[in-house]
Amino acid sequence: MAGLRRRRSDAEASGRDGHRWVVLTGVLLLLGAATPHGLEAQAPAEGGEEAVLQVVQGLFDAMAARNPDAARELLLADGYFTSHRQENGERVISTVSHQEFLESMATWEEAPLERIWEPDVVIRGGVAMAWTPYDFWWGGEFSHCGVNVFSLVETPEGWKIASIVYTVERTGCEPSPLGPPTSSPDRR
């Protein structure tokens, strides 16, 4: 009966399917071994993650000291900050240049404290990204929480922040795993 096909048993089907997976896995492993060198992820230089996080913390320290000159050393001149927040049920996205940020820092009457924890840092070549939950305190009072996404580039002078994109969340903030601040930002 030419029109009838033999139905495979479950044992035959799983045996063939298993064989297909073994062959497919082998092919994928071979393709992975043959990947051109330029497409492989590069391991960060020794201390790369720590160097990136030092720049991030350095910016927070400069903010707490209200020192635009110290912050300027850590920022690319043509970079920007972009915030995302909800106000009255509407999405508000604001962008300011690094220069605008530095000019506003010089006028701050109160010191901010920004704290991060559990950073995820990815480095490839001369580009880095740091994703960090944070809380923000202004003049010793809690203001908001959120997440920061830092984009950095490696320059001859070291890592510089190209951009920061962050959320501003005024409600629903879980307590920081760092606990409450133990000192005012002015005394950091």
N, C-alpha and C positions, 0 to 999 in steps of 0.2 A: 504494500500500500504506500505508494509514493507520496501521497498527500499527508500522511500521518507522521508526526515526529515522535521520537521516543522521549518520554518525560524523564528527566534526570532525577535520581533519588536525592534526598537531602544530603546524604553523605557524599555523593559525587559532586553536588553543587558546592558544598562547603570546601571540599578538597580543591576544586578548580579555583574558587574564589580566593582561597588561602594562597595558592600558587601565584595567582595574579598579583596579590599584595606583596609577596616576596619579590617578584620581578619588578614591580613598580617601585618598591623601596630601594632595590638595588640600582635602578636607573636614576632615581632621585639622588642617591648618595654619589653616584658617578658624576652627575651634573654638578652637584655641590663641590666636588673635588676639582672640577674643571672650570670653576668660576674665575673669570679674569681677576687678577690681583687688585685692580683699581676699584672693583665693586665690593670687596670684602670690607667689613667694618674694621676700622683701625682701633687698636687698643689705646686708651688715653695714656699720655706720657705719665711717668711716675709723679704722683702728687697732683695730677690733672684735676681730679674732682675736688680735692682740698683747695687748690688754687682758685677754682671757679667759685667755690663757696666763700673763700676769703674776700673775693671782690664783692659778692652779694652782701656779706656781713659788713664790709667796709662802707658800702653805701648806706646801710642802716646806721652805722656809727657816725658817719658824716651828717646824716639827717638829725640824729639825736643831739649832736654838737652844734647843729645849725651852721654848718661849715660848707658853703657852696664850693670853695676852692678844693677841699678834699674830695667832694663828690665829683667835681669836674674831671679829676684825674682818673676816675673809674668809668666814665661815660664816653661813648663816641659822640663827637660834636653834633652829628646829624641824626642822632637817635631820637626816640620818642617813648612816651608812656601812653598806654591806652587802658581806660577803665571801663568796666561793664557793671551796671547796677540797675536795679528796679526802683523806680520812683512813681508812686501813685498808679501802680499796675502797668507802667510803661517801661520799656527797655531804653536805657540811656547809655550811650557809648560816647566817651569823651577822649580826645587825644590832645596831648601837649608835647611840645618838643623838649628835648633835654635842656635847651637854653631857657625856655619859659619856666621849667621846673626850677632851675638854678636861681633864676631871678626871684621867683616866689619864695624860695628857701631863705633868702637874705632878709625877708620881711617877717618871718615867723616870730611871734612873740612867745609861743609855748613850744616846748620840745616834744617831738613825737618819739614813740617807742614802737618799733615793728619787730616782731619775733617770728621766726620760722621754725619748723620742725619737719622731720621725716622727708628731707629733700630727695627728689629723684633727679640725678644728673646724668646726662648723656653727652658724650664727647666724640666727635669724629673729625679728625684732622684739626683744622683751626676754628671749628665751630662747636659751640656748646649750648645746651639748653638745661635749665634748672627749673623744676616744677615744685613749688613749695606751698603747703598750707601756711597761713599766717594769722596773727591777730595784731591789731593796731590800737595803740593807746595815744591819746592826745592830751598833753598837760596832765598826765597822771590818771586820766579817765578813759575807760574803754570806749572805743569809737565803733569798730567793726572788725569783721574777720573776712576771710576769703582765700583765694589761691592766687599766687604769683606765677607767671611764666616768664623767666628771664631768657633772652637770647644774647649770647656773648660771642665775640670773635677774638681770636688771638692776634695781637699786634706785636711789633718789635718791643713795645713797652710792657707787654703782658696782656692778660685778658681784659677786655673792655665790654661794658654792657651796651649792646646795640638797641635793645628795646625791652620794655617790660609791659606785659599785658596782665591785667589783674581784675578780679571781681571785688566788688564792695558789697558785703552782706551785713546788713545792720540787725537782722533778726535770724533766729535759728542757729546761732553760733554755739557749737559745743564748747565746753571748757577746754582750754589749751592743755595738752599733756605737760606743758612746762609749769603749770600752776600760775598763780597770780604773780605779777611783777614784784620783785623784792626791793627794788630801788627806783627812784625817779629817773627818767631818761637823762636829766642833766648831770647825774652822778655816775653814769655808766663808764 
